[in-house]
Amino acid sequence: MYTLMLKKLLSWGLQMKLYKVIYNRRSAKKYGWTPAWFGAKKFDSYLVERIIEFQKIHDLSADGLVGEVTFRRVHTNKEAFPSSDKRILCNGAMVPIEWDKVKISLLKEGTYKKVKNRRTPTMAVTHWDVCLSADSCKRVLEKRGISTHFVIDNDGTIVQLADCNDIAWHAGIRKVNNVSIGIDFSNAYYTKYQSNYIKNGHGPRPVLGGSRVHGVKLKPHLGYYPAQILAYKALLKFLNNTYGLDLECPLGDDGELLTAVHEPAAKGVFSGVVCHYHLTRKKIDTAGLELKKILNEINIYPAGSRD
């Protein structure tokens, strides 16, 4: 008897999922919306989850169906914050950011972990992608089956690859991934690629000499375009305003940026902004990034470090 009841319940659950998918297809045709309005790619159960999150945020009946009321609300939201500019996807909602160049280009499913409950990231981990562009970075990530939340392109465009609420596989440490946002600079690192940037119309990248990580002096390497640094600041401000992310970084005994492993960060208990090399001796990104100076220039950075 219990087996029969379970089969009926499972069957009913599948029917409801199918019903919602079909309903939303018809709604989209009727009202003229697309799954991208909710940060999804197609009509499926993931879209239903995103619709429910949107409905919860806007105090609507959370049924996962885009009826007339939900459509009016999402349409108003879309008009207020056009999809081409100035919005970041957070928990299914489009949240304004003070930066003119923003693009959402979500990675394929399976390269990150979807999270149903809301999470509050406490750390931002900064990487470089060792690629020539954000598009190239996305292709490499999908081939490798890993992810990051953002990549900052050569012209300062912030490209979002995963919802901030989802867990990206970027740090190589599960407990860090669970509490963090991954931010990549598009930067091929090696100076031999300088000609590619010039040929592609971006102009020469700064070349950094004297960078030290884990006590080792690195060979001269490509640095960061000014537009990328400005975009990075805007993104950190956004994460601070949206999640209360502390704008602090690991400091050494001398009060300067630590350029070695920081144990609290590696354990996922640091609250603030770190480079990938703060997590492991196996990484050197993002060498030469003046993290303390950047946070100071945001004008919110408090004195002292936080362990």
VMD Tcl script that draws the C-alpha trace (Angstrom):
set ca {
  {0.00 0.00 0.00}
  {2.77 2.44 0.95}
  {4.60 1.64 -2.28}
  {1.48 2.41 -4.30}
  {0.98 5.69 -2.44}
  {4.62 6.63 -3.03}
  {4.29 5.90 -6.74}
  {1.17 8.08 -6.89}
  {2.93 10.91 -5.08}
  {5.95 10.69 -7.37}
  {3.70 10.57 -10.39}
  {1.78 13.61 -9.12}
  {5.05 15.48 -8.51}
  {6.27 14.79 -12.03}
  {2.93 15.83 -13.47}
  {3.08 19.13 -11.56}
  {6.61 19.81 -12.83}
  {5.54 19.09 -16.39}
  {2.43 21.24 -15.95}
  {4.51 24.21 -14.79}
  {6.90 23.88 -17.70}
  {4.03 23.77 -20.19}
  {2.21 26.64 -18.44}
  {5.30 28.86 -18.61}
  {5.86 28.06 -22.28}
  {2.31 29.22 -23.04}
  {2.68 32.25 -20.77}
  {5.90 33.28 -22.55}
  {4.17 33.01 -25.92}
  {1.21 35.03 -24.65}
  {3.10 37.82 -22.87}
  {6.38 37.86 -24.79}
  {8.93 37.02 -22.09}
  {11.87 34.59 -22.18}
  {13.65 32.39 -19.58}
  {16.56 34.86 -19.67}
  {14.34 37.36 -17.83}
  {14.73 35.10 -14.79}
  {18.37 34.16 -15.36}
  {17.61 30.79 -16.97}
  {18.30 29.38 -20.43}
  {15.26 27.21 -21.17}
  {11.85 26.08 -19.98}
  {12.60 23.52 -17.30}
  {12.47 22.96 -13.53}
  {15.44 25.30 -13.04}
  {13.41 28.13 -14.57}
  {10.54 27.28 -12.20}
  {12.94 27.58 -9.23}
  {14.13 30.99 -10.44}
  {10.56 32.19 -10.90}
  {9.75 31.08 -7.35}
  {12.76 33.02 -6.02}
  {11.64 36.11 -7.93}
  {8.13 35.74 -6.56}
  {9.40 35.39 -2.98}
  {11.57 38.49 -3.29}
  {8.63 40.49 -4.61}
  {6.06 39.13 -2.14}
  {4.06 37.28 -4.77}
  {2.43 33.87 -4.58}
  {5.44 31.56 -4.99}
  {3.99 28.96 -7.36}
  {6.63 29.07 -10.11}
  {4.06 30.14 -12.71}
  {4.30 33.39 -14.69}
  {0.70 34.53 -14.53}
  {-0.51 38.07 -15.21}
  {0.62 39.48 -11.84}
  {4.11 37.93 -11.95}
  {4.55 39.06 -15.56}
  {3.61 42.64 -14.69}
  {6.13 42.68 -11.86}
  {9.01 41.18 -13.86}
  {8.22 43.45 -16.82}
  {8.34 46.51 -14.56}
  {11.63 45.29 -13.10}
  {13.04 44.75 -16.60}
  {12.02 48.27 -17.69}
  {13.57 49.78 -14.57}
  {16.85 47.91 -15.08}
  {17.36 47.10 -18.80}
  {18.93 43.71 -19.39}
  {21.76 45.13 -21.47}
  {23.32 47.12 -18.64}
  {23.97 47.53 -14.96}
  {22.48 44.43 -13.34}
  {23.88 41.39 -11.59}
  {21.99 38.14 -11.09}
  {21.61 37.35 -7.38}
  {19.34 34.53 -6.29}
  {17.22 34.82 -9.41}
  {16.77 38.60 -9.10}
  {18.45 41.29 -11.16}
  {20.19 43.69 -8.79}
  {21.56 47.09 -9.98}
  {25.32 47.69 -10.03}
  {27.06 51.02 -10.50}
  {28.98 50.02 -13.62}
  {28.04 50.63 -17.23}
  {29.42 47.49 -18.85}
  {27.79 44.29 -17.60}
  {26.99 41.11 -19.51}
  {25.30 37.93 -18.29}
  {26.49 34.79 -20.09}
  {25.74 31.81 -17.86}
  {27.89 28.70 -17.98}
  {26.23 25.45 -18.96}
  {24.65 23.46 -16.16}
  {26.88 20.95 -14.44}
  {29.85 23.28 -14.15}
  {28.59 24.77 -10.87}
  {26.28 23.77 -8.03}
  {22.77 25.17 -7.93}
  {21.67 26.26 -4.46}
  {18.00 26.42 -3.54}
  {18.40 28.17 -0.19}
  {19.79 31.66 -0.10}
  {23.45 31.90 0.80}
  {25.46 34.88 1.99}
  {29.01 34.83 0.57}
  {31.64 36.06 3.04}
  {34.70 35.98 0.80}
  {35.67 36.99 -2.74}
  {38.50 34.99 -4.31}
  {40.37 36.72 -7.13}
  {41.93 34.77 -10.00}
  {43.31 35.34 -13.48}
  {42.03 33.13 -16.27}
  {45.26 32.81 -18.32}
  {43.07 33.43 -21.39}
  {42.96 36.21 -23.96}
  {39.30 37.17 -23.42}
  {36.21 36.49 -21.33}
  {34.72 34.44 -24.18}
  {37.82 32.26 -24.25}
  {37.67 31.92 -20.46}
  {34.09 30.68 -20.63}
  {34.93 28.07 -23.27}
  {37.85 26.76 -21.21}
  {35.81 26.59 -18.01}
  {33.05 24.62 -19.71}
  {35.52 22.18 -21.22}
  {37.13 21.64 -17.81}
  {33.78 21.35 -15.99}
  {34.61 24.13 -13.51}
  {33.34 27.65 -12.99}
  {33.67 31.14 -11.57}
  {31.02 33.76 -10.94}
  {32.59 36.63 -12.87}
  {35.31 37.33 -15.39}
  {36.39 40.92 -16.03}
  {37.11 41.31 -19.73}
  {39.92 43.38 -21.26}
  {37.70 46.44 -21.79}
  {36.34 46.36 -18.23}
  {33.11 44.51 -19.05}
  {31.96 42.46 -16.07}
  {30.78 39.14 -17.50}
  {28.68 37.10 -15.08}
  {28.96 33.35 -15.59}
  {26.94 32.07 -12.59}
  {24.27 33.40 -10.25}
  {25.89 34.76 -7.09}
  {23.69 32.45 -5.06}
  {25.05 29.32 -6.74}
  {28.34 27.70 -5.75}
  {31.05 28.01 -8.39}
  {33.94 25.55 -8.49}
  {36.83 27.98 -8.63}
  {38.93 27.74 -5.47}
  {39.78 24.03 -5.42}
  {38.67 23.89 -1.77}
  {35.05 22.91 -1.12}
  {34.68 24.86 2.13}
  {36.00 27.97 0.36}
  {33.75 27.50 -2.68}
  {30.75 27.19 -0.37}
  {31.24 30.66 1.14}
  {32.83 32.60 -1.70}
  {32.39 34.47 -4.96}
  {34.93 33.75 -7.71}
  {36.22 36.74 -9.71}
  {38.59 36.25 -12.65}
  {40.62 38.87 -14.46}
  {40.98 38.06 -18.14}
  {44.78 38.01 -18.32}
  {47.00 35.62 -20.28}
  {49.85 36.32 -17.79}
  {52.82 35.61 -20.08}
  {54.44 38.60 -21.84}
  {54.67 36.63 -25.10}
  {50.93 37.30 -25.54}
  {51.34 41.09 -25.49}
  {51.22 41.25 -29.29}
  {47.81 39.55 -29.27}
  {46.31 42.30 -27.14}
  {47.76 44.98 -29.39}
  {46.59 43.17 -32.53}
  {43.07 42.83 -31.10}
  {42.83 46.56 -30.45}
  {43.12 46.55 -26.66}
  {46.50 48.26 -26.55}
  {49.49 46.96 -24.59}
  {48.86 45.59 -21.13}
  {50.96 46.90 -18.23}
  {53.95 44.63 -17.60}
  {54.69 44.00 -13.94}
  {58.20 43.27 -12.71}
  {59.23 42.38 -9.21}
  {56.02 40.59 -8.16}
  {56.65 38.27 -5.24}
  {54.41 35.39 -4.15}
  {55.25 32.78 -1.51}
  {58.63 34.46 -1.07}
  {59.60 33.93 -4.71}
  {60.26 36.75 -7.17}
  {58.37 36.15 -10.40}
  {59.53 36.91 -13.93}
  {57.94 39.99 -15.53}
  {54.33 39.24 -16.39}
  {51.26 40.93 -17.81}
  {49.33 43.14 -15.43}
  {45.82 44.59 -15.40}
  {44.21 47.17 -17.67}
  {43.01 50.30 -15.78}
  {39.45 49.59 -16.99}
  {39.64 46.15 -15.36}
  {40.72 47.62 -12.03}
  {37.83 50.10 -12.12}
  {35.39 47.30 -12.91}
  {36.86 45.21 -10.09}
  {36.30 48.07 -7.64}
  {32.69 48.42 -8.82}
  {32.11 44.70 -8.38}
  {33.57 44.67 -4.86}
  {31.41 47.65 -3.94}
  {28.41 45.74 -5.26}
  {29.23 42.65 -3.18}
  {29.74 44.83 -0.12}
  {26.38 46.55 -0.60}
  {24.48 43.39 -1.50}
  {25.97 40.86 0.93}
  {27.87 42.95 3.46}
  {31.10 41.42 2.16}
  {33.95 42.93 4.19}
  {36.34 45.02 2.12}
  {39.40 43.71 3.91}
  {42.35 41.64 2.75}
  {44.97 39.49 4.49}
  {47.78 41.63 5.91}
  {51.22 40.67 7.15}
  {52.88 41.74 10.37}
  {54.08 44.89 8.61}
  {50.52 45.92 7.78}
  {51.04 45.36 4.06}
  {49.29 42.89 1.77}
  {50.26 39.32 2.61}
  {51.60 37.52 -0.47}
  {51.58 34.02 0.98}
  {49.02 31.49 2.19}
  {46.60 32.92 4.74}
  {45.31 30.10 6.93}
  {41.91 31.65 7.82}
  {41.24 32.22 4.10}
  {42.35 28.68 3.20}
  {39.95 27.35 5.85}
  {37.09 29.45 4.53}
  {36.70 31.48 7.71}
  {38.18 34.80 6.55}
  {35.72 37.57 5.78}
  {36.91 39.75 2.95}
  {38.74 39.74 -0.38}
  {41.66 37.43 -1.19}
  {43.84 36.32 -4.07}
  {44.03 32.67 -5.09}
  {47.57 32.46 -3.72}
  {46.17 33.16 -0.23}
  {44.58 29.69 -0.39}
  {47.43 27.49 -1.57}
  {51.14 27.53 -2.39}
  {50.27 25.91 -5.72}
  {48.84 29.18 -7.08}
  {50.38 32.57 -7.86}
  {47.30 34.42 -9.11}
  {46.72 37.27 -8.82}
  {50.35 38.36 -8.46}
  {50.97 42.09 -8.67}
  {47.37 43.00 -7.87}
  {47.58 45.86 -5.36}
  {44.68 44.57 -3.32}
  {45.20 46.70 -0.21}
  {45.51 49.86 -2.32}
  {42.39 48.96 -4.29}
  {40.36 48.46 -1.14}
  {41.71 51.70 0.33}
  {40.61 53.54 -2.80}
  {37.07 52.26 -2.38}
  {37.13 54.41 0.78}
  {35.51 51.83 3.04}
  {38.57 49.84 4.03}
  {38.94 49.77 7.86}
  {42.26 49.88 9.63}
  {43.98 46.64 10.59}
  {43.53 43.07 9.45}
  {40.91 40.58 10.43}
  {41.80 36.97 11.14}
}
mol new
graphics top color blue
foreach p $ca { graphics top sphere $p radius 0.5 }
foreach p [lrange $ca 0 end-1] q [lrange $ca 1 end] { graphics top cylinder $p $q radius 0.2 }
display resetview
